[in-house]
């Protein structure tokens, strides 16, 4: 069985198991929608008061927010296995079982669970995205949609990379892994505003270190016609580069793994 | 100290020392607070820069943000995890055997939860935003001192009321947990409400003018908005005293609702387990 088919099997099993508790699924999804849409309400309130932000209007920022939210929602639902890695695999010693199977650890952890309840976060991201598109005054040719789809793909890669780095930390410590939340949830927070508002050093951090700006700010600026420099549409490549580095670090971590032996 | 309240004071003390154990989580929380607060401050600065008439000044809004980050854990984000566990296992029935008033017992535990954690988390955040930022030249982004002696005293009084109000919301959530046999519904509901209506998302004065009368008179404003505006002098004199009175009214109302609900729930207590 090739890797893709095996992954399909994993996902089908995971969805089937989550379907066993429909009420819980609905409640959690609705809760995720309600708690994440508040961020969007905050953006709306500020624009209702101030009208504009460094030349950006409500619709423009809604689109930024939509792209980041959708990317993170998808990444978060795909990488549950990495998110729980320290608790579920390292502390218990269960990672040993993954290592003896003839498949890559990354594939097995990706297949651990597809979190369907993240549909709540995804839905509110799509709502914001829709608001952004309908308020924008630019044309929407197919190339714009392709640029944004590529941005979302780059965003999934970037956020997955962060979660993989968080999991890698678990090889050395099981303490304070919440640190990574600063970069995931905090990354969504930072990425939902145009980079222009940030101090220079923070902007550089969001472009060159954890390239959240590359997966939202640059492609959205191109689509909205705020910049005419088309290479910015390829900025989400930095998201993939980040994932590449994260996977390399992960491999390093796996080689240095010592089982808890329990 | 009279014998009647001694057990509740003992509960507050014991919980306090248990909660001070979680140091690693506090470090992670601190960094998250800095990140979030920093973003909010930079975004608000950019918004204010292009606007001439605003309902509060930029330094007042910045104080509001940093105090919000520092006192974040004072808010009743969830009920008591131990009560939730007792409801799941059915142990909640034992609570009825204690020679204590169950509502007062849970309220005391909530007071400890909303005091210990915030104290641990507030101090580094206040020192960073108030002192360190000035030393490294970020005065424009820094937290200022209270706007005066009167503001400082009223702020302290208001924070004490925040703890009382937060505990009242927590105890109400615990009671609802018993009534609905699970903490999940209550927690899902309360989070978004607190985020929007306490001012933790956006300072309440910055919401549209038409919404101000509603925002002023709802209970969650007493969890953050009231003390923070008093601190920076945005609320002063008679208005500050009125705001404190609103906090008191909401504490009394929520305690009465919580007690009435608990009386109902406990007379026909349904327990799980076996």
Interface residues (C-beta under 8 A of the other chain):
Chain A: X27 X28 X30 X31 X34 X35 X37 X38 X39 X41 X42 X45 X46 X48 X49 X50 X51 X52 X53 X54 X175 X176 X177 X178 X179 X181 X182 X186 X189 X190 X193 X196 X197 X198 X199 X202
Chain B: X24 X25 X27 X28 X29 X31 X32 X35 X36 X38 X39 X42 X43 X45 X46 X47 X48 X50 X51 X54 X55 X184 X185 X188 X189 X191 X192 X195 X196 X201 X202 X206 X207 X208
